[in-house]
Amino acid sequence: MSKYSNNSDQELVALLNQGSEVAFNEIYNRYWSGVFLVAKNRLKNDMEAGEVVQDIFCNLWRKRIKFQLDKSLKVYFAVAVKYEIINRYAKRHRENILIEQLTYSIPQKDLSTQETISFNELERNLMYSIDLLPERSQLVFRLRFENGYSQKQIAEELNISEKTVEAHISKARKYIRTRLGPTLPFYILYMLTVIG
């Protein structure tokens, strides 16, 4: 039995905000198995599920000082594991799309060094811009544009209204266009402008 085994979630988070490793370990011991099971059921892969657990708890430790608990840690981790899995699916999907678009838009068999650098830089800037979005707007954006969910599907998945989904999408598109508009290829600008 640990020092904080009888503490509530709120008490543990207050200690975590002070940088307590013991409180963090208690949170980990309470919730890691639940996070792992959800990830394993979704991903069907023990190793990848373990990576999800590691990423989620590493992120929690990184933001420990400013971390705020809205409801309970159980709810927080339920959303966090869903978000992390969506990110993983989105990354795979994004990589496949970018490879297809690169193959289609550039006729020669091999990219020159300069073209490779430019493309990689563009991809990094786009991913960085998406990562800078507020967490919920980022999640909605990835579900819509990377996973192809409809606004209704996103609303159902995240248990929010379609109006809220629309607001998040609008905010994300405007932010990305503002940051990268001049450097974005036409097909991405079109996506951000037309598809809703």
N, C-alpha and C positions, 0 to 999 in steps of 0.2 A: 504494500500500500504506500503510495507516494505522499509527499508532504501536502499536496493540494487535491487529493483524491475526493474530498468531500465538498470542494468549492464549486460554486455555480459557474456557468459559462461566462456570465457577466464579470464575476470576480476574477476568473482566469484571464479574461481579456484585459481587465484593468492591470493585472500583474504583467501581462504580455506587453502592454503599452510602456511599462517601466523597464522592459528588456529582460524579464525573467526567463531564463532558459528552463528552469524547473516547471514553470507554468506552461511553457511551450511543449515540453515533453509530456506533460499531463494531457494537453489537448491532443497531441499526436497519438498517444496511447489510447485515448477514448475513441478517436474517430478514424484512424487510418484504415482499419479493417473494413468499415462501411464504405469508405471512398474506394478502396481496392475492389470490393465486390461489385459495386456499380460500374466501375471502369471495366472490369473483367467481363461482366455481362454484356456491355455495349461493344467492346473491342474484340472479345473472344481471343485474347492474347495476354497471358500472365505477365510477360516481360513489359509489354507496352502499358498494361494497367499499373505495374510498379513504377514506371516512369511518370505516369499521370499523378500518382500519389506523391512522388518525390517533387514534381514541379509545383503542385498545389501547396505543399507544406513549405517548400523553399520560398515561394511567393509570399506566404503568410509571414514567415520570419523576416523577409526583407521589408515588409511594410508594417512591422509590429508596432512601431512607435505611433503611427497615424491610423492604425486599423480601428475601425468602428463597427460594432455589432448592432445590426438593426433588429434582428429577431432572436435567433439562437444559432449556435455553431452548427447544429444539425442542418438547419436551413441553409446556412452559408456554404457548407461543404456540398450540399445537394446541388446548389447553383454552380459552385466552383468546378465540380467534376463534369457537369454538363457543358460548361463553358470550355473547359480544357479539351474535352473530346471533340466538340464542334471545331475548335481551333485546329486539332490534328486532322480531322476530315477535310477541313477547308484548305489546309496547307497542301495536302495530297491533291485535292481537286484543282487548286490554283496552279500547282506545278504542272499538272497534266495539260491544263488550258494554255498556260504560257508556252509550253513546248509545242503544242499544236499551232498556236498563233505564230510563233517564231518560224516554224517550219513552213507555214502557209505564206507568211508575208515576206520571207527572204528566200528567193529562188535558188541561190547558189548552195552547193552542198555543205560548204564549211563557212562559218562566220570568220571574218577577219578579227584580229585581236582588238581593234578599236571598236568594232560593232559589238563584240562580246562584252567589253568593258562598259559601253554605253547602255546596253540592255541590262546588265547586272546592276548598274547604278540606278537605272530607272526602277527596277524591281525593288531594290533596297529602299529607295525613297518612298515608293508607294506603300510598301509594308510598314515602314516607319511611320508614315502619316496615319495609316489605319491604327497602328498601335498607340498613337497619341490620343485617339478618340476616347471619350469617357467609356467606362467598361460596358455599360448597357448599350450605348450607341454602337460600339465596336461589335458587340455580339449580334445585334440586329443587322448591321451591315454585312457581316460575314455570312449570316444565315441567308440573307437576300441575294447578295451578288456572288458569293462563292459557292453556296450550297443550292441556290436556285429555289429557295422556299418562297411561297407567295406571302403577301402581307397577312392573310388569314391564318396560314400555317404558323407563321412566326408568333402571331398573337396567341394562338392556342398553345404553342410550345413553351412560351415564356409567361403565359397567364396574364397578358396585358391586352389593352384594347387595340383595335386596328388603327385608331387615330394616333395612339402613342407610338405604334410601329412606324406610321407614316412620318411622324415628327422626328423620330430618331434617324430614319433614312434621309430625310431632307437635310438634317443637321450634318450628317456624315458626308453627304455628297457635296454640300456647300463648302465644308472644311477642306476636303480633298481637292476640289477644283481650285480653291483659293491658294492652297499650298503648291500644287503641282500643275495647274492648268497649262502653262506654256510648254511644259516638257512632256505632257502625257500624249500617247498615241491617240489617233482619232477614235479607235474602237473603244478605248477606256472612257474618253470624254463622252462618247455617245451613250455608253452604259450609264454613266453618272448623271447625264442630263435627261435621257428619255425614259429609261426603264424605272418604274416606280413600284 
